[in-house]
Each structure stands twice: as structure tokens, then as C-alpha cells.
Amino acid sequence: MTTHQKTTRNLKPRVLAAVLRLQTFTVQEIVIAADLEDRKQAYAQLGPLEAAGLISSVPLPELGLGHRPTKLYRVSTEGEASRKLAEQLTEYGFPTPERDGNARNAAVERASRMLEAVERYLGAVKPVKIHEKREITRIESNIDEWTAQLSLVDIELETAMLESEGLPNSDRVIGTLSLRLKEARNSIQKMVDVIRRRRDILWIRTLVENWTETIPDPVRWARKLLKPAEGHPPAELVLDLLSPGLHKRELLPALLTSKAIRTNDVELIRSCFTHLGRDESRWNRYNHANVNFLLGDFNDAYERWHEVYRDLIQAATPFERDCALGIFICEPKSLSQSALRPLLKKYEVSIVSPWTLDFWNSDEEVVRPLFVDPIAEACNNAGPIPNTLTISADDVSGPLWALFAYGPLTAIIRQWPGAPPLRVAASIDKLAPEEIDTVKIADALRHEKSIVVLEKQGIRDLQVILEDLEIALGSVEEIALIGASTEHIY
């Protein structure tokens, strides 16, 4: 004989009791909690409750698993849904179920288990070391799975919070899991950004390494090469960038290098120069010297220094020097506020250092790597100082990648592209006659020294500048002492 609880007419109160007890649930959880025979019975009871606004549902993320519930139900937070459900349950003679910690603990356990699995996967992947397309594709598929898994963790934590109402000391564990969930999502987003950048780099590298001037139809060639990636935003961006310029063969190296610069991958940029280096344009020689310097080939950069820098400022406006100038190398640790105070009262002081001056940040200029924009230069749209593109490297630091400039000299440094020490040296080179050892300035900055530039009108005895500086900072190395001049200086 069928028991009282198994009768058809008692399905509704059993479902009402399960809904009140669970608060957030899937249809399968209701089947188990209400002791139903199948999901069909559960759907028949949940439908009217949802239509009445007592419960609501949201779709669950797809995981490709068979027979998995597609919706998550929860008791509505508006209209006193819990009270109305309890009243309906009372009409059947059933008491309102009391909550205990079992449901909350089970949700916390499920959330913790899934979150630990995702964290373990994320910890094992080092996307910055990924270079093969097959590996990138594998990680992308895993990212989709991890993202869906974190959505389920979020659902379990919501369930745990609902089941924790009225229970003592229920917030700490859930709060910790919520913070870990946020960190995992941030890690996935960073990984997505890195993977997208790696795809860009692989596509551009393939284009650069396969390019020859004998290709009969460059546009069709590029589209065929990138066809497997068509539809993906980075690939379409490459195609949009290349298509107009491929009809003009002289623009292709500029277009490829411009796109490579935007990836921030210095090795890729050098690869562009290696394979497209036949182009003797100003931007190519200038950028080549700077990228070699960034990658440690200092001798090559110094040998090409004056040639490439002077070539770039041939059209620069000449100016007259109306004040004395002193350029010196000093130790960064000597640049304290008390030491500089008397110099700042007497001179126009400019300083470039590998370290920040915390007391002097009103006009700080952060000097990072800059390259000439090859597209603007190739299209003859660039002025005397060409438009530039900025690159950065999260995994590289030091005086080759960031310097800090203060004082009037910052306005000139801002105009110059190139590696940071070379940008500074070029700026000082523009201020002074060519006999100044600008290579020595760049080399000092490379070895984490600081450069101090003092300017003042009306000084006849230039040794006064050196004496004032040594009194303030101690021992310094003189680069140049130059008097006022009415000659044009380039």
C-alpha cells in the first residue's frame, strides 16, 4: 500500500517544504529533497510557483554534460515569497521547516572543492611561456571550462549565504571563498589577455617571416595565410591593417612593424627589423638602433647613434643659447631635498634618475621606451619629430625601461622617441654642441647613475657651476660646461 507521503495529493506540500528549506536549488535537488519519482513531477509543481512569482529561475552555464539541469531556481526576494510559501504549506498541515547548517555546509563544501580545482589548474599554467598555437588553443578551451566552473562556485556561495541566515559564525568561510573566487576570475582575465597577445604575435611573426617582395598578390596571400583565424577580432584587425597597405609594397614593412610594436613584444619587433631590414627608411634605422639597445646590443646602438638621431632632426628649428650650461653625472643617493635646495634657488635644474625623487613630483616625466610610428613616417605624415608609439614590458624592469625626469629638460625629452637612456641623451644632445659625449650620458644612465643639468643666465666663470654642484652633491663627473652663445645649435 502507498504510504501517506507517497500519495499524489501530497506532492505539493513536499515540494513546498523542500523549496523553503533549500531556497536555491536545481530541479534534481528538489526531486531528492521532496522524495519525488522524477523531474517531470518536479517541473509540474515548480511551474505554478514560478508563474505566481514565488520563485524565479536563471539559466546555468553550458558544460557539455548530458542530463544536467539547465536552470537554477531560487525563492524570490520580493513580495514576501517565503511567507506566502509557508502559509500554503501550513494549509496542508505541514510545519514550516527549520534551517540547520547541513545545507549550508554542503554548499560551502561543493564551492570549495570546485574552486580548489580551478586554482590548481591556474597555478600550473604559465601563459607567458606559451609560444605554440596548439598549446594556446588547448588553454583557451580550458579557460571556457574554468569560467563555467566559477559560475557554479558563485551559485553555491549564494546558496550557502541563504542557508546561513540565523546561524552563528557563518560569514567568515563564505567571505574567504568569495575573495578567492574574485582572485581566480582576475587570474583568468589576465590569462585571456596574455593568450590574445600571444595569438597576435604568432600571426604577425608568420606574416613577417613569410613575406617576400615577389609575392604576386599580397592581399590574397595575407588573407589565405590568416584564413583559419578569420572571424576572430585580432585576425580581423591584422587584415584591416594590412589590406590598404598591401597594394603599396613600400608600406608593408611599416604596417607589419607598426602592428608588432602594438604587441609590446620586443623580440617580435627585432624580428621585423631582421626580415624587413632591407628598408633604409629613417624610421627603420632609428627604431632598429633603439630596439638593439633595449635588448642589450649597446655597441651597435652607440655606433649608429649620431647618424640615426641627427637624421631625424634635420628639419628641427635652430635656437640660440642665452645662458650658461653644465651637464654632470652623479650618484642618485646624493639627490636629497636638502642638498638640492640651494641649487634650485640659483639655477634652472633638470635631473634624470633611475629612481623617483619623492619630494619633487610636480613635473615628473616617466621616460619609457618609444618608437617612431612607421605608418606615419611611410605616409609622409610625420613632422620633424615623428609621431610615436609607446611600448612597455611587465616582466622587464630597470634603467633601460624606465627613467624619471624633472625640470625644464622634461619638455624636450617628451619629444624624443627611443630607449629611455637614448631619449635623454638625444634631448641633451639637442641642447648642446656635438662635442658633448652623449654616448657617455646614455651609458651612465644604463649603469644607474643620475644626470644633472644646470642652466643660468649671466654666469661668466663657468667653474662656479661645478663648484656649486660639488658643494651641494659632493663628487660629480663633468660632461660639459658651456657658456652662452648666439650661434645656432641643432
URDAMO-V954109 format. One record per backbone hydrogen bond with DSSP energy under -0.5 kcal/mol. CO is the residue of the C=O (numbers start at 1). NH is the residue of the N-H. Records with the same first field share a line. If there is no record, write none. Layout:
CO: NH  NH
This chain:
3: 6  7
4: 7
7: 10
8: 11
10: 14
11: 15
12: 16
13: 17
14: 18
15: 19
16: 20
17: 21
18: 22
19: 23
22: 24
23: 75
25: 73
26: 30
27: 31
28: 32
29: 33
30: 34
31: 36
32: 35
38: 42
39: 43
40: 44
41: 45
42: 45  46
43: 47
44: 48
45: 49
46: 50
47: 51
48: 52
49: 54  55
50: 53
54: 76
56: 74
58: 72
65: 68
70: 60
72: 58
73: 25
74: 56
80: 84
81: 85
82: 86
83: 87
84: 88
85: 89
86: 90
87: 91
88: 92
89: 92  94
90: 93
100: 104
101: 105
102: 106
103: 107
104: 108
105: 109
106: 110
107: 111
108: 112
109: 113
110: 114
111: 115
112: 116
113: 117
114: 118
115: 119
116: 120
117: 121
118: 122
119: 123
120: 124
121: 124  125
122: 125
126: 129
127: 130
132: 136
133: 137
134: 138
135: 139
136: 140
137: 141
138: 142
139: 143
140: 144
141: 145
142: 146
143: 147
144: 148
145: 149
146: 150
147: 151
148: 152
149: 153
150: 154
151: 155
152: 156
153: 157
154: 158
155: 159
156: 160
157: 161
158: 162
159: 163
160: 164
161: 164
162: 165
164: 167
167: 170
170: 174
171: 175
172: 176
173: 177
174: 178
175: 179
176: 180
177: 181
178: 182
179: 183
180: 184
181: 185
182: 186
183: 187
184: 188
185: 189
186: 190
187: 191
188: 192
189: 193
190: 194
191: 195
192: 196
193: 197
194: 198
195: 199
196: 200
197: 201
198: 202
199: 203
200: 204
201: 205
202: 206
203: 207
204: 208
205: 209
206: 210
207: 211
208: 211
212: 215
217: 221
218: 222
219: 223
220: 224
221: 225
222: 226
223: 227
224: 227
226: 229
227: 230
229: 232
232: 236
233: 237
234: 238
235: 239
236: 240
237: 241
238: 242
239: 243
240: 244
241: 245
242: 246
243: 247
244: 247
245: 248
247: 249
248: 251  252
249: 252  253
251: 255
252: 256
253: 257
254: 258
255: 259
256: 260
257: 261
258: 262
259: 263
260: 263  265
261: 264
264: 266
265: 269
266: 270
267: 271
268: 272
269: 273
270: 274
271: 275
272: 276
273: 277
276: 279
281: 285
282: 286
283: 287
284: 288
285: 289
286: 290
287: 291
288: 292
289: 293
290: 294
291: 295
292: 297
293: 296
296: 298
297: 301
298: 302
299: 303
300: 304
301: 305
302: 305
304: 308
305: 309
306: 310
307: 311
308: 312
309: 313
310: 313
311: 314
313: 316
319: 489
320: 322
321: 485
324: 456
325: 482
326: 454
327: 479  480
328: 452
329: 477
330: 450
331: 334
332: 335
334: 336
336: 340
337: 341
338: 342
340: 344
341: 345
342: 346
343: 347
347: 349
348: 455
350: 453
351: 406
352: 451
353: 404
356: 358
357: 360
361: 364
365: 367  405
366: 368
367: 403
369: 391
370: 418
371: 389
372: 374
373: 377
374: 378
375: 379
376: 381  382
377: 380
384: 386
387: 373
389: 371
393: 396
398: 401  402
400: 420
401: 369
403: 367
404: 353
405: 365
406: 351
407: 410
408: 411  412
409: 412  413
410: 414
412: 415  416
413: 416
418: 370
419: 423
420: 424
421: 425
422: 426
423: 427
424: 428
425: 429
426: 430
427: 431
428: 432
433: 436
436: 438
437: 441
438: 442
439: 443
440: 444
441: 445
442: 446
443: 447
444: 449
445: 448
450: 330
451: 352
452: 328
453: 350
454: 326
455: 348
456: 324  459
458: 460
460: 462
461: 464
462: 465  466
463: 467
464: 468
465: 469
466: 470
467: 471
468: 472
469: 473
470: 474
476: 478
477: 329
480: 327
482: 325
487: 321
489: 319
